[in-house]
C-alpha cells in the first residue's frame, strides 16, 4: 500500500469506529429510558399500562418487580438477585393470571421487608 491508501484506510477505520461508538451511546440512552419504566413488562395489560406503585410483589413466588428499573428481584440460593430476565421461579407461570400485589414501599430494597410481606400476603396453598 502506498501512503495515500494508508491514509484513506485510517480515515475509513476512524469513521467506522466513530459510528459504532455513536450507535453504542444510542443503545445506552435507550436502555436508560427502559430503566426508568419506559417499557411495560410482558405480563402487564396492553396499551398504556401505568403502574400504580414502583414495586409489584408476586406473592406466591416471593419475587418483586421494580417498574422504575425494569428488573426482577428474586431469592436465588439464599441470595437476592436483581435481573432484567425472568427469574426461574416464574418461568412457565401465566404472569397475567398470577396474583400481584402493588406494594406501598419507599426505597430501593423491597426485599428487606420480605418476612413482613410473607406474613401480610401469605401464599395460596
N, CA, C and O atoms as a Tinker XYZ file with bonds, in Angstrom:
   500  protein
     1  N      0.831000   -1.184000    0.000000    73     2
     2  CA     0.000000    0.000000    0.000000    64     1     3
     3  C      0.881000    1.254000    0.000000    63     2     4     5
     4  O      1.902000    1.333000    0.682000    81     3
     5  N      0.443000    2.206000   -0.781000    73     3     6
     6  CA     1.172000    3.480000   -0.757000    64     5     7
     7  C      0.608000    4.359000    0.365000    63     6     8     9
     8  O     -0.377000    3.995000    1.006000    81     7
     9  N      1.225000    5.497000    0.596000    73     7    10
    10  CA     0.837000    6.338000    1.725000    64     9    11
    11  C     -0.585000    6.891000    1.569000    63    10    12    13
    12  O     -1.280000    7.066000    2.570000    81    11
    13  N     -1.029000    7.168000    0.351000    73    11    14
    14  CA    -2.394000    7.634000    0.134000    64    13    15
    15  C     -3.403000    6.575000    0.552000    63    14    16    17
    16  O     -4.399000    6.895000    1.201000    81    15
    17  N     -3.160000    5.315000    0.191000    73    15    18
    18  CA    -4.054000    4.223000    0.555000    64    17    19
    19  C     -4.079000    4.024000    2.079000    63    18    20    21
    20  O     -5.129000    3.729000    2.650000    81    19
    21  N     -2.948000    4.183000    2.717000    73    19    22
    22  CA    -2.869000    4.057000    4.170000    64    21    23
    23  C     -3.719000    5.139000    4.837000    63    22    24    25
    24  O     -4.460000    4.866000    5.781000    81    23
    25  N     -3.602000    6.363000    4.334000    73    23    26
    26  CA    -4.376000    7.471000    4.906000    64    25    27
    27  C     -5.875000    7.236000    4.717000    63    26    28    29
    28  O     -6.656000    7.431000    5.648000    81    27
    29  N     -6.277000    6.817000    3.514000    73    27    30
    30  CA    -7.687000    6.526000    3.246000    64    29    31
    31  C     -8.170000    5.399000    4.162000    63    30    32    33
    32  O     -9.269000    5.471000    4.711000    81    31
    33  N     -7.356000    4.371000    4.323000    73    31    34
    34  CA    -7.705000    3.244000    5.190000    64    33    35
    35  C     -7.888000    3.720000    6.633000    63    34    36    37
    36  O     -8.856000    3.329000    7.286000    81    35
    37  N     -6.993000    4.541000    7.132000    73    35    38
    38  CA    -7.091000    5.049000    8.505000    64    37    39
    39  C     -8.340000    5.918000    8.694000    63    38    40    41
    40  O     -9.020000    5.822000    9.716000    81    39
    41  N     -8.631000    6.757000    7.712000    73    39    42
    42  CA    -9.835000    7.593000    7.800000    64    41    43
    43  C    -11.082000    6.722000    7.819000    63    42    44    45
    44  O    -12.008000    6.968000    8.591000    81    43
    45  N    -11.100000    5.709000    6.968000    73    43    46
    46  CA   -12.227000    4.789000    6.922000    64    45    47
    47  C    -12.401000    4.077000    8.271000    63    46    48    49
    48  O    -13.522000    3.966000    8.768000    81    47
    49  N    -11.319000    3.601000    8.856000    73    47    50
    50  CA   -11.381000    2.899000   10.147000    64    49    51
    51  C    -11.850000    3.838000   11.263000    63    50    52    53
    52  O    -12.651000    3.445000   12.112000    81    51
    53  N    -11.356000    5.064000   11.258000    73    51    54
    54  CA   -11.792000    6.026000   12.276000    64    53    55
    55  C    -13.280000    6.344000   12.126000    63    54    56    57
    56  O    -13.997000    6.464000   13.119000    81    55
    57  N    -13.737000    6.478000   10.886000    73    55    58
    58  CA   -15.146000    6.758000   10.640000    64    57    59
    59  C    -16.016000    5.615000   11.136000    63    58    60    61
    60  O    -17.025000    5.844000   11.804000    81    59
    61  N    -15.633000    4.386000   10.815000    73    59    62
    62  CA   -16.396000    3.223000   11.276000    64    61    63
    63  C    -16.381000    3.122000   12.795000    63    62    64    65
    64  O    -17.405000    2.816000   13.407000    81    63
    65  N    -15.251000    3.371000   13.395000    73    63    66
    66  CA   -15.142000    3.334000   14.852000    64    65    67
    67  C    -16.036000    4.390000   15.486000    63    66    68    69
    68  O    -16.709000    4.115000   16.480000    81    67
    69  N    -16.050000    5.581000   14.928000    73    67    70
    70  CA   -16.881000    6.668000   15.435000    64    69    71
    71  C    -18.363000    6.311000   15.331000    63    70    72    73
    72  O    -19.131000    6.580000   16.254000    81    71
    73  N    -18.771000    5.706000   14.211000    73    71    74
    74  CA   -20.170000    5.313000   14.024000    64    73    75
    75  C    -20.580000    4.257000   15.037000    63    74    76    77
    76  O    -21.683000    4.324000   15.579000    81    75
    77  N    -19.715000    3.279000   15.304000    73    75    78
    78  CA   -20.034000    2.246000   16.294000    64    77    79
    79  C    -20.176000    2.856000   17.673000    63    78    80    81
    80  O    -21.052000    2.452000   18.438000    81    79
    81  N    -19.331000    3.824000   18.007000    73    79    82
    82  CA   -19.405000    4.496000   19.297000    64    81    83
    83  C    -20.727000    5.254000   19.439000    63    82    84    85
    84  O    -21.347000    5.228000   20.502000    81    83
    85  N    -21.157000    5.927000   18.369000    73    83    86
    86  CA   -22.433000    6.656000   18.389000    64    85    87
    87  C    -23.581000    5.672000   18.575000    63    86    88    89
    88  O    -24.493000    5.936000   19.358000    81    87
    89  N    -23.554000    4.534000   17.863000    73    87    90
    90  CA   -24.610000    3.537000   17.987000    64    89    91
    91  C    -24.653000    2.983000   19.403000    63    90    92    93
    92  O    -25.737000    2.795000   19.956000    81    91
    93  N    -23.501000    2.718000   19.997000    73    91    94
    94  CA   -23.454000    2.193000   21.360000    64    93    95
    95  C    -24.024000    3.209000   22.343000    63    94    96    97
    96  O    -24.719000    2.836000   23.288000    81    95
    97  N    -23.734000    4.494000   22.126000    73    95    98
    98  CA   -24.277000    5.518000   23.010000    64    97    99
    99  C    -25.792000    5.598000   22.857000    63    98   100   101
   100  O    -26.506000    5.787000   23.842000    81    99
   101  N    -26.278000    5.457000   21.649000    73    99   102
   102  CA   -27.719000    5.468000   21.423000    64   101   103
   103  C    -28.397000    4.313000   22.126000    63   102   104   105
   104  O    -29.470000    4.483000   22.706000    81   103
   105  N    -27.785000    3.134000   22.081000    73   103   106
   106  CA   -28.353000    1.991000   22.789000    64   105   107
   107  C    -28.357000    2.235000   24.285000    63   106   108   109
   108  O    -29.301000    1.856000   24.977000    81   107
   109  N    -27.320000    2.858000   24.780000    73   107   110
   110  CA   -27.247000    3.141000   26.212000    64   109   111
   111  C    -28.358000    4.078000   26.654000    63   110   112   113
   112  O    -28.971000    3.866000   27.700000    81   111
   113  N    -28.618000    5.102000   25.875000    73   111   114
   114  CA   -29.664000    6.033000   26.285000    64   113   115
   115  C    -31.028000    5.379000   26.182000    63   114   116   117
   116  O    -31.904000    5.673000   26.994000    81   115
   117  N    -31.237000    4.500000   25.210000    73   115   118
   118  CA   -32.496000    3.767000   25.130000    64   117   119
   119  C    -32.667000    2.861000   26.331000    63   118   120   121
   120  O    -33.769000    2.715000   26.859000    81   119
   121  N    -31.573000    2.252000   26.760000    73   119   122
   122  CA   -31.624000    1.383000   27.928000    64   121   123
   123  C    -31.959000    2.192000   29.163000    63   122   124   125
   124  O    -32.705000    1.731000   30.027000    81   123
   125  N    -31.418000    3.389000   29.254000    73   123   126
   126  CA   -31.701000    4.235000   30.412000    64   125   127
   127  C    -33.189000    4.574000   30.458000    63   126   128   129
   128  O    -33.774000    4.647000   31.539000    81   127
   129  N    -33.806000    4.780000   29.295000    73   127   130
   130  CA   -35.234000    5.053000   29.292000    64   129   131
   131  C    -36.007000    3.843000   29.790000    63   130   132   133
   132  O    -36.960000    3.988000   30.556000    81   131
   133  N    -35.603000    2.645000   29.363000    73   131   134
   134  CA   -36.274000    1.440000   29.843000    64   133   135
   135  C    -36.079000    1.285000   31.337000    63   134   136   137
   136  O    -36.979000    0.811000   32.032000    81   135
   137  N    -34.921000    1.676000   31.842000    73   135   138
   138  CA   -34.642000    1.582000   33.270000    64   137   139
   139  C    -35.573000    2.485000   34.069000    63   138   140   141
   140  O    -35.815000    2.231000   35.248000    81   139
   141  N    -36.093000    3.524000   33.449000    73   139   142
   142  CA   -36.968000    4.452000   34.154000    64   141   143
   143  C    -38.426000    4.079000   33.974000    63   142   144   145
   144  O    -39.314000    4.902000   34.199000    81   143
   145  N    -38.678000    2.849000   33.570000    73   143   146
   146  CA   -40.050000    2.420000   33.410000    64   145   147
   147  C    -40.602000    2.703000   32.040000    63   146   148   149
   148  O    -41.820000    2.740000   31.862000    81   147
   149  N    -39.732000    2.905000   31.056000    73   147   150
   150  CA   -40.156000    3.217000   29.707000    64   149   151
   151  C    -40.872000    2.079000   29.019000    63   150   152   153
   152  O    -41.666000    2.306000   28.106000    81   151
   153  N    -40.606000    0.875000   29.436000    73   151   154
   154  CA   -41.245000   -0.282000   28.817000    64   153   155
   155  C    -42.076000   -1.023000   29.840000    63   154   156   157
   156  O    -41.661000   -1.201000   30.986000    81   155
   157  N    -43.253000   -1.453000   29.419000    73   155   158
   158  CA   -44.088000   -2.254000   30.303000    64   157   159
   159  C    -43.583000   -3.694000   30.306000    63   158   160   161
   160  O    -43.081000   -4.173000   29.290000    81   159
   161  N    -43.710000   -4.387000   31.436000    73   159   162
   162  CA   -43.321000   -5.791000   31.459000    64   161   163
   163  C    -44.262000   -6.601000   30.572000    63   162   164   165
   164  O    -45.390000   -6.176000   30.323000    81   163
   165  N    -43.814000   -7.763000   30.092000    73   163   166
   166  CA   -44.642000   -8.546000   29.162000    64   165   167
   167  C    -45.966000   -9.011000   29.764000    63   166   168   169
   168  O    -46.899000   -9.302000   29.015000    81   167
   169  N    -46.077000   -9.088000   31.062000    73   167   170
   170  CA   -47.312000   -9.544000   31.713000    64   169   171
   171  C    -48.289000   -8.408000   32.007000    63   170   172   173
   172  O    -49.399000   -8.652000   32.482000    81   171
   173  N    -47.890000   -7.183000   31.733000    73   171   174
   174  CA   -48.762000   -6.035000   32.016000    64   173   175
   175  C    -49.898000   -5.974000   30.997000    63   174   176   177
   176  O    -49.755000   -6.448000   29.870000    81   175
   177  N    -51.026000   -5.389000   31.400000    73   175   178
   178  CA   -52.103000   -5.202000   30.431000    64   177   179
   179  C    -51.606000   -4.361000   29.252000    63   178   180   181
   180  O    -50.727000   -3.515000   29.412000    81   179
   181  N    -52.159000   -4.594000   28.105000    73   179   182
   182  CA   -51.705000   -3.892000   26.889000    64   181   183
   183  C    -52.182000   -2.444000   26.860000    63   182   184   185
   184  O    -53.109000   -2.057000   27.571000    81   183
   185  N    -51.526000   -1.668000   26.025000    73   183   186
   186  CA   -51.932000   -0.311000   25.662000    64   185   187
   187  C    -52.013000    0.654000   26.849000    63   186   188   189
   188  O    -53.018000    0.702000   27.558000    81   187
   189  N    -50.977000    1.391000   27.044000    73   187   190
   190  CA   -50.994000    2.474000   28.013000    64   189   191
   191  C    -50.952000    2.053000   29.470000    63   190   192   193
   192  O    -51.479000    2.760000   30.329000    81   191
   193  N    -50.341000    0.925000   29.766000    73   191   194
   194  CA   -50.244000    0.459000   31.153000    64   193   195
   195  C    -49.473000    1.459000   32.001000    63   194   196   197
   196  O    -48.359000    1.846000   31.648000    81   195
   197  N    -50.051000    1.873000   33.102000    73   195   198
   198  CA   -49.415000    2.788000   34.056000    64   197   199
   199  C    -49.394000    2.107000   35.419000    63   198   200   201
   200  O    -50.449000    1.876000   36.011000    81   199
   201  N    -48.207000    1.783000   35.922000    73   199   202
   202  CA   -48.158000    1.130000   37.237000    64   201   203
   203  C    -48.645000    2.064000   38.343000    63   202   204   205
   204  O    -48.436000    3.276000   38.293000    81   203
   205  N    -49.298000    1.472000   39.340000    73   203   206
   206  CA   -49.803000    2.239000   40.477000    64   205   207
   207  C    -48.696000    2.513000   41.488000    63   206   208   209
   208  O    -48.707000    3.533000   42.177000    81   207
   209  N    -47.755000    1.604000   41.568000    73   207   210
   210  CA   -46.659000    1.720000   42.527000    64   209   211
   211  C    -45.352000    1.362000   41.832000    63   210   212   213
   212  O    -45.356000    0.885000   40.697000    81   211
   213  N    -44.244000    1.593000   42.510000    73   211   214
   214  CA   -42.943000    1.230000   41.933000    64   213   215
   215  C    -42.756000   -0.280000   41.902000    63   214   216   217
   216  O    -42.216000   -0.823000   40.938000    81   215
   217  N    -43.203000   -0.960000   42.959000    73   215   218
   218  CA   -42.949000   -2.403000   43.076000    64   217   219
   219  C    -44.228000   -3.225000   43.008000    63   218   220   221
   220  O    -45.275000   -2.838000   43.527000    81   219
   221  N    -44.107000   -4.366000   42.352000    73   219   222
   222  CA   -45.138000   -5.384000   42.352000    64   221   223
   223  C    -44.532000   -6.605000   43.028000    63   222   224   225
   224  O    -43.377000   -6.953000   42.782000    81   223
   225  N    -45.310000   -7.245000   43.870000    73   223   226
   226  CA   -44.854000   -8.438000   44.588000    64   225   227
   227  C    -45.674000   -9.627000   44.112000    63   226   228   229
   228  O    -46.894000   -9.648000   44.271000    81   227
   229  N    -45.011000  -10.611000   43.532000    73   227   230
   230  CA   -45.655000  -11.863000   43.137000    64   229   231
   231  C    -45.673000  -12.742000   44.377000    63   230   232   233
   232  O    -44.725000  -13.485000   44.630000    81   231
   233  N    -46.750000  -12.659000   45.150000    73   231   234
   234  CA   -46.785000  -13.237000   46.488000    64   233   235
   235  C    -46.619000  -14.748000   46.519000    63   234   236   237
   236  O    -46.043000  -15.271000   47.474000    81   235
   237  N    -47.092000  -15.457000   45.533000    73   235   238
   238  CA   -46.971000  -16.921000   45.551000    64   237   239
   239  C    -45.593000  -17.405000   45.120000    63   238   240   241
   240  O    -45.313000  -18.603000   45.156000    81   239
   241  N    -44.727000  -16.470000   44.711000    73   239   242
   242  CA   -43.400000  -16.848000   44.226000    64   241   243
   243  C    -42.274000  -16.098000   44.939000    63   242   244   245
   244  O    -41.098000  -16.385000   44.715000    81   243
   245  N    -42.630000  -15.139000   45.794000    73   243   246
   246  CA   -41.619000  -14.377000   46.524000    64   245   247
   247  C    -40.699000  -13.579000   45.624000    63   246   248   249
   248  O    -39.495000  -13.492000   45.867000    81   247
   249  N    -41.279000  -12.992000   44.572000    73   247   250
   250  CA   -40.494000  -12.225000   43.597000    64   249   251
   251  C    -41.075000  -10.810000   43.524000    63   250   252   253
   252  O    -42.290000  -10.615000   43.576000    81   251
   253  N    -40.185000   -9.841000   43.404000    73   251   254
   254  CA   -40.580000   -8.444000   43.241000    64   253   255
   255  C    -40.252000   -8.004000   41.815000    63   254   256   257
   256  O    -39.328000   -8.514000   41.181000    81   255
   257  N    -41.036000   -7.045000   41.333000    73   255   258
   258  CA   -40.711000   -6.407000   40.057000    64   257   259
   259  C    -40.656000   -4.908000   40.300000    63   258   260   261
   260  O    -41.584000   -4.333000   40.869000    81   259
   261  N    -39.574000   -4.276000   39.873000    73   259   262
   262  CA   -39.354000   -2.843000   40.027000    64   261   263
   263  C    -39.657000   -2.158000   38.691000    63   262   264   265
   264  O    -38.907000   -2.298000   37.725000    81   263
   265  N    -40.759000   -1.420000   38.653000    73   263   266
   266  CA   -41.147000   -0.734000   37.412000    64   265   267
   267  C    -40.156000    0.349000   37.018000    63   266   268   269
   268  O    -39.958000    0.593000   35.828000    81   267
   269  N    -39.527000    1.004000   37.991000    73   267   270
   270  CA   -38.588000    2.079000   37.665000    64   269   271
   271  C    -37.322000    1.555000   37.001000    63   270   272   273
   272  O    -36.801000    2.170000   36.071000    81   271
   273  N    -36.836000    0.430000   37.475000    73   271   274
   274  CA   -35.605000   -0.137000   36.935000    64   273   275
   275  C    -35.862000   -1.230000   35.890000    63   274   276   277
   276  O    -34.928000   -1.671000   35.221000    81   275
   277  N    -37.113000   -1.668000   35.747000    73   275   278
   278  CA   -37.480000   -2.765000   34.839000    64   277   279
   279  C    -36.689000   -4.032000   35.149000    63   278   280   281
   280  O    -36.139000   -4.676000   34.255000    81   279
   281  N    -36.644000   -4.376000   36.444000    73   279   282
   282  CA   -35.908000   -5.567000   36.886000    64   281   283
   283  C    -36.741000   -6.388000   37.851000    63   282   284   285
   284  O    -37.645000   -5.885000   38.518000    81   283
   285  N    -36.402000   -7.682000   37.903000    73   283   286
   286  CA   -36.979000   -8.599000   38.879000    64   285   287
   287  C    -35.997000   -8.738000   40.030000    63   286   288   289
   288  O    -34.783000   -8.738000   39.822000    81   287
   289  N    -36.518000   -8.856000   41.237000    73   287   290
   290  CA   -35.712000   -9.077000   42.432000    64   289   291
   291  C    -36.201000  -10.392000   43.015000    63   290   292   293
   292  O    -37.346000  -10.497000   43.453000    81   291
   293  N    -35.322000  -11.401000   43.020000    73   291   294
   294  CA   -35.744000  -12.741000   43.423000    64   293   295
   295  C    -34.702000  -13.399000   44.317000    63   294   296   297
   296  O    -33.505000  -13.136000   44.207000    81   295
   297  N    -35.184000  -14.255000   45.200000    73   295   298
   298  CA   -34.302000  -15.022000   46.068000    64   297   299
   299  C    -33.804000  -16.233000   45.295000    63   298   300   301
   300  O    -34.597000  -17.010000   44.765000    81   299
   301  N    -32.494000  -16.388000   45.235000    73   299   302
   302  CA   -31.894000  -17.499000   44.497000    64   301   303
   303  C    -30.722000  -18.052000   45.297000    63   302   304   305
   304  O    -29.694000  -17.390000   45.443000    81   303
   305  N    -30.879000  -19.258000   45.809000    73   303   306
   306  CA   -29.800000  -19.877000   46.575000    64   305   307
   307  C    -29.446000  -19.112000   47.839000    63   306   308   309
   308  O    -28.284000  -19.081000   48.243000    81   307
   309  N    -30.436000  -18.498000   48.461000    73   307   310
   310  CA   -30.196000  -17.748000   49.686000    64   309   311
   311  C    -29.714000  -16.327000   49.473000    63   310   312   313
   312  O    -29.448000  -15.614000   50.441000    81   311
   313  N    -29.597000  -15.901000   48.221000    73   311   314
   314  CA   -29.125000  -14.550000   47.897000    64   313   315
   315  C    -30.153000  -13.865000   47.011000    63   314   316   317
   316  O    -30.715000  -14.473000   46.100000    81   315
   317  N    -30.387000  -12.599000   47.291000    73   315   318
   318  CA   -31.283000  -11.825000   46.437000    64   317   319
   319  C    -30.547000  -11.422000   45.172000    63   318   320   321
   320  O    -29.441000  -10.884000   45.225000    81   319
   321  N    -31.175000  -11.688000   44.031000    73   319   322
   322  CA   -30.580000  -11.319000   42.745000    64   321   323
   323  C    -31.477000  -10.296000   42.064000    63   322   324   325
   324  O    -32.691000  -10.282000   42.266000    81   323
   325  N    -30.867000   -9.450000   41.263000    73   323   326
   326  CA   -31.582000   -8.433000   40.500000    64   325   327
   327  C    -31.253000   -8.674000   39.034000    63   326   328   329
   328  O    -30.085000   -8.730000   38.651000    81   327
   329  N    -32.293000   -8.818000   38.217000    73   327   330
   330  CA   -32.061000   -9.133000   36.812000    64   329   331
   331  C    -33.207000   -8.621000   35.947000    63   330   332   333
   332  O    -34.353000   -8.537000   36.388000    81   331
   333  N    -32.871000   -8.284000   34.714000    73   331   334
   334  CA   -33.907000   -7.924000   33.743000    64   333   335
   335  C    -34.598000   -9.173000   33.212000    63   334   336   337
   336  O    -35.676000   -9.094000   32.623000    81   335
   337  N    -33.972000  -10.323000   33.424000    73   335   338
   338  CA   -34.538000  -11.586000   32.945000    64   337   339
   339  C    -35.514000  -12.160000   33.959000    63   338   340   341
   340  O    -35.379000  -11.944000   35.163000    81   339
   341  N    -36.486000  -12.884000   33.459000    73   339   342
   342  CA   -37.482000  -13.540000   34.299000    64   341   343
   343  C    -36.801000  -14.567000   35.202000    63   342   344   345
   344  O    -36.059000  -15.415000   34.707000    81   343
   345  N    -37.036000  -14.511000   36.523000    73   343   346
   346  CA   -36.417000  -15.493000   37.420000    64   345   347
   347  C    -36.950000  -16.908000   37.139000    63   346   348   349
   348  O    -38.070000  -17.077000   36.657000    81   347
   349  N    -36.143000  -17.894000   37.444000    73   347   350
   350  CA   -36.512000  -19.288000   37.205000    64   349   351
   351  C    -37.835000  -19.683000   37.835000    63   350   352   353
   352  O    -38.577000  -20.484000   37.266000    81   351
   353  N    -38.146000  -19.127000   39.015000    73   351   354
   354  CA   -39.399000  -19.478000   39.693000    64   353   355
   355  C    -40.633000  -18.993000   38.938000    63   354   356   357
   356  O    -41.741000  -19.459000   39.203000    81   355
   357  N    -40.457000  -18.069000   38.007000    73   355   358
   358  CA   -41.597000  -17.555000   37.242000    64   357   359
   359  C    -41.678000  -18.107000   35.819000    63   358   360   361
   360  O    -42.642000  -17.840000   35.102000    81   359
   361  N    -40.678000  -18.868000   35.416000    73   359   362
   362  CA   -40.700000  -19.432000   34.061000    64   361   363
   363  C    -41.834000  -20.457000   33.969000    63   362   364   365
   364  O    -41.956000  -21.344000   34.814000    81   363
   365  N    -42.641000  -20.321000   32.950000    73   363   366
   366  CA   -43.768000  -21.226000   32.738000    64   365   367
   367  C    -45.028000  -20.820000   33.490000    63   366   368   369
   368  O    -46.057000  -21.485000   33.367000    81   367
   369  N    -44.968000  -19.751000   34.260000    73   367   370
   370  CA   -46.123000  -19.265000   35.019000    64   369   371
   371  C    -46.890000  -18.258000   34.164000    63   370   372   373
   372  O    -46.286000  -17.419000   33.497000    81   371
   373  N    -48.210000  -18.341000   34.184000    73   371   374
   374  CA   -49.036000  -17.352000   33.492000    64   373   375
   375  C    -49.035000  -16.093000   34.347000    63   374   376   377
   376  O    -49.841000  -15.964000   35.268000    81   375
   377  N    -48.135000  -15.170000   34.047000    73   375   378
   378  CA   -47.953000  -13.992000   34.886000    64   377   379
   379  C    -49.114000  -13.011000   34.814000    63   378   380   381
   380  O    -49.319000  -12.218000   35.733000    81   379
   381  N    -49.863000  -13.062000   33.741000    73   379   382
   382  CA   -51.039000  -12.195000   33.666000    64   381   383
   383  C    -52.100000  -12.649000   34.668000    63   382   384   385
   384  O    -52.864000  -11.835000   35.187000    81   383
   385  N    -52.139000  -13.957000   34.933000    73   383   386
   386  CA   -53.119000  -14.501000   35.869000    64   385   387
   387  C    -52.576000  -14.589000   37.293000    63   386   388   389
   388  O    -53.354000  -14.732000   38.235000    81   387
   389  N    -51.269000  -14.507000   37.467000    73   387   390
   390  CA   -50.657000  -14.625000   38.798000    64   389   391
   391  C    -51.096000  -13.454000   39.684000    63   390   392   393
   392  O    -51.323000  -12.343000   39.205000    81   391
   393  N    -51.208000  -13.730000   40.975000    73   391   394
   394  CA   -51.581000  -12.678000   41.922000    64   393   395
   395  C    -50.396000  -11.746000   42.119000    63   394   396   397
   396  O    -49.294000  -12.169000   42.470000    81   395
   397  N    -50.658000  -10.457000   41.881000    73   395   398
   398  CA   -49.630000   -9.431000   42.021000    64   397   399
   399  C    -50.125000   -8.392000   43.017000    63   398   400   401
   400  O    -51.257000   -7.916000   42.929000    81   399
   401  N    -49.272000   -8.052000   43.952000    73   399   402
   402  CA   -49.601000   -7.053000   44.962000    64   401   403
   403  C    -48.818000   -5.779000   44.646000    63   402   404   405
   404  O    -47.593000   -5.811000   44.529000    81   403
   405  N    -49.528000   -4.661000   44.510000    73   403   406
   406  CA   -48.856000   -3.370000   44.354000    64   405   407
   407  C    -48.392000   -2.943000   45.743000    63   406   408   409
   408  O    -49.208000   -2.687000   46.628000    81   407
   409  N    -47.075000   -2.869000   45.924000    73   407   410
   410  CA   -46.521000   -2.552000   47.236000    64   409   411
   411  C    -46.389000   -1.055000   47.451000    63   410   412   413
   412  O    -45.918000   -0.324000   46.579000    81   411
   413  N    -46.807000   -0.619000   48.608000    73   411   414
   414  CA   -46.591000    0.759000   49.031000    64   413   415
   415  C    -45.266000    0.767000   49.782000    63   414   416   417
   416  O    -45.232000    0.705000   51.011000    81   415
   417  N    -44.182000    0.844000   49.025000    73   415   418
   418  CA   -42.838000    0.760000   49.604000    64   417   419
   419  C    -41.983000    1.872000   49.038000    63   418   420   421
   420  O    -41.921000    2.069000   47.824000    81   419
   421  N    -41.326000    2.595000   49.920000    73   419   422
   422  CA   -40.398000    3.646000   49.513000    64   421   423
   423  C    -38.979000    3.113000   49.653000    63   422   424   425
   424  O    -38.650000    2.496000   50.665000    81   423
   425  N    -38.154000    3.337000   48.674000    73   423   426
   426  CA   -36.765000    2.908000   48.756000    64   425   427
   427  C    -36.392000    1.978000   47.622000    63   426   428   429
   428  O    -37.167000    1.756000   46.691000    81   427
   429  N    -35.181000    1.435000   47.722000    73   427   430
   430  CA   -34.630000    0.620000   46.643000    64   429   431
   431  C    -34.552000   -0.869000   46.948000    63   430   432   433
   432  O    -34.139000   -1.640000   46.082000    81   431
   433  N    -34.931000   -1.298000   48.136000    73   431   434
   434  CA   -34.765000   -2.710000   48.511000    64   433   435
   435  C    -36.020000   -3.275000   49.158000    63   434   436   437
   436  O    -36.047000   -3.464000   50.374000    81   435
   437  N    -37.056000   -3.548000   48.379000    73   435   438
   438  CA   -38.290000   -4.060000   48.985000    64   437   439
   439  C    -38.076000   -5.417000   49.659000    63   438   440   441
   440  O    -38.828000   -5.790000   50.559000    81   439
   441  N    -37.064000   -6.143000   49.230000    73   439   442
   442  CA   -36.795000   -7.463000   49.786000    64   441   443
   443  C    -36.376000   -7.411000   51.256000    63   442   444   445
   444  O    -36.405000   -8.429000   51.948000    81   443
   445  N    -35.992000   -6.238000   51.728000    73   443   446
   446  CA   -35.624000   -6.135000   53.149000    64   445   447
   447  C    -36.836000   -6.386000   54.037000    63   446   448   449
   448  O    -36.685000   -6.764000   55.199000    81   447
   449  N    -38.046000   -6.176000   53.498000    73   447   450
   450  CA   -39.283000   -6.447000   54.229000    64   449   451
   451  C    -39.941000   -7.749000   53.791000    63   450   452   453
   452  O    -41.148000   -7.925000   53.956000    81   451
   453  N    -39.161000   -8.647000   53.241000    73   451   454
   454  CA   -39.696000   -9.905000   52.713000    64   453   455
   455  C    -40.469000  -10.676000   53.777000    63   454   456   457
   456  O    -41.557000  -11.179000   53.497000    81   455
   457  N    -39.937000  -10.779000   54.978000    73   455   458
   458  CA   -40.623000  -11.513000   56.049000    64   457   459
   459  C    -41.982000  -10.884000   56.354000    63   458   460   461
   460  O    -42.959000  -11.592000   56.596000    81   459
   461  N    -42.037000   -9.567000   56.340000    73   459   462
   462  CA   -43.304000   -8.860000   56.571000    64   461   463
   463  C    -44.272000   -9.147000   55.433000    63   462   464   465
   464  O    -45.452000   -9.405000   55.668000    81   463
   465  N    -43.778000   -9.103000   54.203000    73   463   466
   466  CA   -44.630000   -9.355000   53.042000    64   465   467
   467  C    -45.160000  -10.787000   53.038000    63   466   468   469
   468  O    -46.309000  -11.023000   52.664000    81   467
   469  N    -44.326000  -11.743000   53.451000    73   467   470
   470  CA   -44.778000  -13.138000   53.516000    64   469   471
   471  C    -45.933000  -13.302000   54.502000    63   470   472   473
   472  O    -46.882000  -14.039000   54.235000    81   471
   473  N    -45.851000  -12.618000   55.635000    73   471   474
   474  CA   -46.918000  -12.719000   56.638000    64   473   475
   475  C    -48.165000  -11.963000   56.201000    63   474   476   477
   476  O    -49.286000  -12.444000   56.361000    81   475
   477  N    -47.955000  -10.779000   55.649000    73   475   478
   478  CA   -49.086000   -9.944000   55.251000    64   477   479
   479  C    -49.829000  -10.497000   54.040000    63   478   480   481
   480  O    -51.047000  -10.360000   53.931000    81   479
   481  N    -49.076000  -11.129000   53.123000    73   479   482
   482  CA   -49.658000  -11.692000   51.898000    64   481   483
   483  C    -49.266000  -13.159000   51.761000    63   482   484   485
   484  O    -48.425000  -13.488000   50.925000    81   483
   485  N    -49.851000  -14.045000   52.557000    73   483   486
   486  CA   -49.438000  -15.459000   52.527000    64   485   487
   487  C    -49.758000  -16.113000   51.179000    63   486   488   489
   488  O    -50.687000  -15.725000   50.472000    81   487
   489  N    -48.951000  -17.114000   50.864000    73   487   490
   490  CA   -49.135000  -17.873000   49.627000    64   489   491
   491  C    -50.444000  -18.647000   49.686000    63   490   492   493
   492  O    -50.904000  -19.049000   50.755000    81   491
   493  N    -51.026000  -18.843000   48.519000    73   491   494
   494  CA   -52.225000  -19.693000   48.424000    64   493   495
   495  C    -51.718000  -21.135000   48.321000    63   494   496   497
   496  O    -50.847000  -21.450000   47.510000    81   495
   497  N    -52.278000  -21.981000   49.148000    73   495   498
   498  CA   -51.794000  -23.377000   49.166000    64   497   499
   499  C    -52.538000  -24.240000   48.219000    63   498   500
   500  O    -52.253000  -25.433000   48.116000    81   499
